[in-house]
């Protein structure tokens, strides 16, 4: 039952990027990493294994999962920028046409060669910097860094040591956007899988899951408005709460109807995350109502219009691109939650 949760996290990122809702989107990125660490450890250990054949199938499925929708999104963005780059009402400092062959390669393959990938510009999908982090830790997991609990604990401890080092010797950015910073939430997700593997019979209620989501939101909001009380610890609280959420959602039992709903809503999470700037560009072509002057930002009053347009756009992407590709993915290896 991760689909609704993934889309909830993607919406939080959109609220940060487009509507200036603070903190919740940042915390949702780490929650994404924790969920990815959990799921990738699960599918590699239970579906693919560590043979050459399993490694190949895992990466074929990862490519099919990540790239078709992404390539369509950056192609649409390219067209919008190609014909209107000089006349955009709004501006984004990291979103413009690549100026070199190397720029094009890193945009096409979503590999930004920087320890802080979000500093690489331009990015045709500005949020795609986090996919670089995902791909790197997918590789580590597929090579066996979380093959068993012992390895995963060593990985987790090394990740904690990095955070201790970064806390004293690096900037806050090195504890959020840096590639090594993603190691800790990924490792937490992986160890959460092993805990769930060991604890076979554990019943979770929907009310408990909803309580954790409320705690997730309140913790993020408090980190913004009560900084002296939380003193920077809310980010670590967020990782603990996110791990509990992932564990609880994995153990939550629902009927077939709700599983279907979860899958359908979850299908919107990835294109939501990657494609949300396209809607702002298109919207700003036709009206300045609710458009802020700097950055791809909108006022909260146009939130219903924005999300209506985004849902229609993503619905088409899911139907035309995602669903046919998923049929191929399922033939390669079964359903991956």
N, C-alpha and C positions, 0 to 999 in steps of 0.2 A: 504493500500500500504506500508507494512512494510518489505516485504521479501527481496527486493534488499538492503534496508537500513541495515537489520540484517547481510546480507552477506558482505556488505561493512565494517561493524564494525568488523566482524570476520577476514576479510583480513587484517585490520589494526593491529589486535593483532598478526597475523602471521608475518607481516612485522617487528614487534617489537621483537618477540621471535626468529625468524629464521634469519632475515636479519639485525638486529640491527638498524632499522629505529626508531628513538626515539619518545617518548611522545604520538604520535597519537594512539598507541595501548592502553596506559594507559587511555587516555580520552575516548576511545571507550568502555572500561569496564563500566564506569559510564553512558555512553549513553545507554548501554545494560540495566543497572539497571533502568534508567528512563523509557525506553520502557517497561520493565517488569512491573514496577509499574502501568503504564498506562493500559496495556493489562489485567493484573490480576484484577485490580479494575473494568475494563469494563466487563470481562466475569463473575466475581462473581456477580456483580450487575445486569447484563442483562441476563445472561444465567443460572447460578447455584442457586443464592440466598444464604440464610444463614440458611436453614433448615439442619437437619442431613443428609437427602437424598442428598441435593445439595452439602454439604461439602464432602460427600463420593464420589459423581460423580466427583467433582473438583479434588480430590486427586487421584482417579483412572486415570483420564486423565493426570494429572501431571506425575504420575509414568510412564505411557505409553509413554509420550512425552520425558522424560529425560533418562530413564534407559535402554531400549533395545539397542539403538545405543551405549550408554556409555559402557555397559557391553561387547559388541562385541569389542569395541576399547581397553578396558583394557585387554581383553582376548588375542587379537592379540599382544598387548604390552608385556604381560606376556610370550607368546611363544617366542617372539624375545629376551627378556631378559634371559629367562631360558636357551636357547641354545647358547647365545652369550654375556652374561653379561660381561664376563672377556675379551672379544676380541673386544668390540666396539671401533671403531676408535675415536668416539667422546664421550664426557661424559656430563651428566647433573647431578648436585649435588643433585637434588630432585627426580630423576627418577632411581629407582632400585627396585628389588623385595622386597616386605614386609617381615619383619623378625619376625613378631609375629602375633598371632591370632587377636589381637586388630588392628594392622596395616591393616590386610586384611579386617576386618569389616568396618573401616572408608573409605577404598578405594572402597569397593563394594557399600556402601550406600551413598557415597559422603558427609559424615558428618565428617568434621575435627574439633575436639573439642579444638579449640583455638580461642581466640578473634581475632587473626590474622591468619586465616586459611592457608595462603600461607606459614607459618612457619612449618606446619605439614609435615613431610617427613616419608617415601617416598610417592609419588603420581604417580600412574601408568599413569595418564593423568595429567601432571603438571598444566595445565590451569584450572583443575576442582575445585580448591580452591574457585573460584567465585560462583560455583554452591551451595556450602554450604550457602553463603550469600543469594542466590536466594531462596533456600528452606526455610530458616528462615523467610524471608519476604513474601513468598507465604503463610506461615502458619498464620502470623499476618493478612494479607489481608483476608484470608479465614475465620478468626475468627471475622472480622468486624472492623479492625482499620481504614479502608477507606470506611465504610458503607455509610457515608453521608459527605457532605462538611465540617460540623462543626468538626467531628472527624478527618478528614483529615488535616484540618488547625491546630488543636492541635498537631497532629503527626508531621506536618511540623515544627512547632515552637520548639518542643522538639528536633527535629533533628538538627535544626539550633543552638540551645543551646549546643548540643554536639560538633559541629564543633568549636564554640567559645571556649569551654573548651579545646578541643584537640589542638587548635591553640596555646594556651598559656602554656599548661601543658603536652602535649604529643608530640611524634615524628611525622614527616610527614607521616610515615606508618600508624599511627592511623587515618589519614584523607583520607586514600586510601584503604588499604587492610583490615582494621578492620571491623568486623561485624557491630558495631554501625555506622561506616562511610557510609555503604551502605544504612542506613536508610534515609539519606537526598535525594539521587537521587530517591529512591523508592517513598518517599513521594512527591517529585516534579512530578514524573510520575503520581501518583494518583491524585494530585490536578489538573494536566493538563487534566486528564479525566473529572473531574467535570467542569472545564472551558469549555471544548469542549461540554459537555452535556448541559450547559447553553446557549452557543452560537450555535444556531441551523443552521442558514443560514450564512455561511462564505465561500466565494470562494477563493481558493488558486490556483495560476498558477504554472506550472512546473518550470518556470524560477525563481520564488521565492524560491522554494524548492532547486533548484540547487545552488542558491546564498547562502543559508544557509549552504549547504554542503561545499562550497568553504570557507565560514567563519569558519566553524568547523575545516577544515584542516589548514587554515592559523593561526588560534588562537593556535592550537597545536604546529605548527612549530615555531611560535614566542615565545612561552613559553620556548622553548629550546634555541633559539639563541638570544633572547632579554630579558634576565631575569631581568635586571635592570629596564627596562621600564614597564614590566608587574608586577614585584614584587609579584609574586605568585597569582595574581588575575585571571590568565587565566583559572585555573581550575573551578572557579565559573562562568566565562564567558561561559566555555564549557557546564556547566549544563543548563544555560539559553538557549544557542543555541540549545542544544539537545532537550530541552522541546519544543522549537519552531518548531524544525524539526518533532517531534512526532505529535504535534498538526496539523501541515501543511500536513503531509503525511496522517493523518486520514481524513482530510477534502478534500484532493485532489481527484478529480473525474477523473476516467480513464475508458476506455471501457473494454469489456470482454477479449479481446486479451491481453491487458497489465496486467490485473489482473492475467491471466494465467501465463504469463511470470514472473510476480512478485512472484507468488507462487512457481514456479519451481526453480527460483534462490534462493528464501528464504529457500528452503528445504536443501540447502547446508550449511547454516550458522552454525548450531549446530555441525554437524560432522566436518566441517572445524575447528571450535573452539577447539573441544576436541581431534581431531585426527591428528593434523598437525605435531606432533613430530614423529609419526610412519614413515612418508615419509622420514624424515631425517635419521632415523635409517636404513631403507632399502636402501636408496641411498648411505649411507656411507659404507654399506657392499660391494658394487660393484665398487666404485670409490672414490678416494680422490680429484677429480677435484672440486674445489670451496668449499671444506670442510675446515672450520677453525679448529684450533687445540683444542681450549677450548670451551666447551659447544656445544649444538646442534645448531651450527651457520653455515650459508652458505654465500658465497659471492654473491653479487647482480647479477653477470654475469650468475649464474645458476638459476635465478628466473623463466625464462620461463620453464625450465625443471622441476623444483620443482612443479610449479603450474599445469603443465600438469599431472604429476604423482598424485598429490593430487586430482585433479578433477576426474580422472579415478577411484581412490580409493573411493571417496565419492559418485560418481555416483552409484557404485556397492552397497554401504551401503544404499543409498536412495531406490534403486530398490528392494533390497532383504529384508531389514529390515523396513525402514521408511514407505514406501507406504502401505504395508500390515497392519502395526500397526496403521497407520492413518485411515484406513477404520474402524477399531475397535473403535478408539477414536471417530470418527464421529457418530457412532451408539450410543455411550454413551451420547454424547452431540454434538450439531451442530458445524459448522466451527467456529474457534476462531480467525479469521483474520491472 
